[in-house]
Amino acid sequence: MSGFVYVLCSERNGRFYVGSTENLLRRYWRHASGQVKATARLRPWAMVGWRENPTTSEARRVERALKQQKSRLYIERWLAGNWEPVAVIGN
């Protein structure tokens, strides 16, 4: 089963949230309705990007890689499709 990595942006303060899921629409609805504890305080959220991965485990791997960088610039470059050059710089 495929998995998705997604990036939300808080319309309140511009903060990014990175996550992964099997069902992108259902997961976004849970964030938007305040059902996710980690994101409820900073609503409303806008989905600014997502990518489909061949498996859910691959999606989780990409999610962890994005979160480990702790870098807004890294996430912005990933959203723009510049994943590889940033990965080299980050190492």
Sequence and secondary structure as in RCSB ss.txt:
>XXXX:A:sequence
MSGFVYVLCSERNGRFYVGSTENLLRRYWRHASGQVKATARLRPWAMVGWRENPTTSEARRVERALKQQKSRLYI
ERWLAGNWEPVAVIGN
>XXXX:A:secstr
  EEEEEEEETTT  EEEEEES HHHHHHHHHTT SHHHHTT  EEEEEEEEESSHHHHHHHHHHHHHHT HHHH
HHHHTT HHHHHHHH 
